[in-house]
Amino acid sequence: MSNEPLPASAEVIEIERALNRITYLSTRARQHDRLMALAGVPLDRAAVALLRQVADSEPLRPGELAQRLGVEASHVTRTVQQLQKSGYVTRVPDPDDGRAQRIQLTDAGRDAVDRVRDAGARGMQMALSAWSPEELRELATLFHRMVDDFLSHAVDEETDQPAGPRADGA
């Protein structure tokens, strides 16, 4: 028996193409600028990604943020400094290690994340306005299932081994 992967089906190829189109549309600079204008939040893409990550987790060390965002630690350090100066995040002591610090949202940071998410959801609502509630529920269910499957089949780049158990226990 060979360990060679099976060729992708036509359906999987079409899903991959659609995901690439979504990624392209959502990461364009003009789209980001439009979203920030609607949200009234003057942040670059890196800052928004970091704020969203912090909002979706407990306070994290900068190194943990870098790992979760898939960027170099120096990028996180610069972005955290920018966000701290703007009042969106603060550093708090790490309860497990008094020498370390974790990054936590301030009230202004939470408000900024909420406004960005609200502006994004409003745009998505307009784009999907012709979809029925049942179609939207099915799409949401399938997207979550796909992301969960991607996470469970992720390969650790350093060891080429399947990823370990997820933090949520699934």
GIQUI-V736116 format. One record per residue. RES is the residue in one small letter. PHI is phi in whole degrees, 0 to 359 (* if undefined). Layout:
# GIQUI-V736116
{{RES:PHI} {RES:PHI}}
This chain:
# GIQUI-V736116
{{m:*} {s:266} {n:269} {e:290} {p:292} {l:289} {p:295} {a:291} {s:286} {a:301} {e:294} {v:294} {i:299} {e:292} {i:296} {e:298} {r:297} {a:296} {l:297} {n:296} {r:294} {i:298} {t:300} {y:301} {l:298} {s:280} {t:253} {r:294} {a:300} {r:298} {q:296} {h:297} {d:299} {r:296} {l:298} {m:295} {a:295} {l:296} {a:278} {g:69} {v:236} {p:272} {l:235} {d:279} {r:299} {a:297} {a:293} {v:294} {a:299} {l:294} {l:300} {r:298} {q:296} {v:296} {a:295} {d:268} {s:212} {e:289} {p:305} {l:240} {r:290} {p:306} {g:297} {e:294} {l:299} {a:301} {q:296} {r:293} {l:272} {g:70} {v:231} {e:289} {a:302} {s:297} {h:295} {v:295} {t:302} {r:296} {t:293} {v:298} {q:300} {q:300} {l:291} {q:292} {k:299} {s:276} {g:86} {y:270} {v:224} {t:221} {r:262} {v:233} {p:298} {d:280} {p:296} {d:270} {d:206} {g:300} {r:277} {a:261} {q:232} {r:241} {i:258} {q:227} {l:291} {t:268} {d:300} {a:296} {g:294} {r:298} {d:298} {a:297} {v:299} {d:300} {r:292} {v:296} {r:296} {d:296} {a:297} {g:296} {a:294} {r:297} {g:297} {m:294} {q:300} {m:294} {a:295} {l:255} {s:298} {a:275} {w:277} {s:284} {p:304} {e:295} {e:296} {l:295} {r:298} {e:296} {l:299} {a:299} {t:299} {l:292} {f:298} {h:298} {r:298} {m:296} {v:298} {d:300} {d:293} {f:301} {l:295} {s:286} {h:252} {a:295} {v:255} {d:290} {e:299} {e:281} {t:246} {d:55} {q:248} {p:304} {a:298} {g:285} {p:297} {r:286} {a:296} {d:274} {g:85} {a:280}}
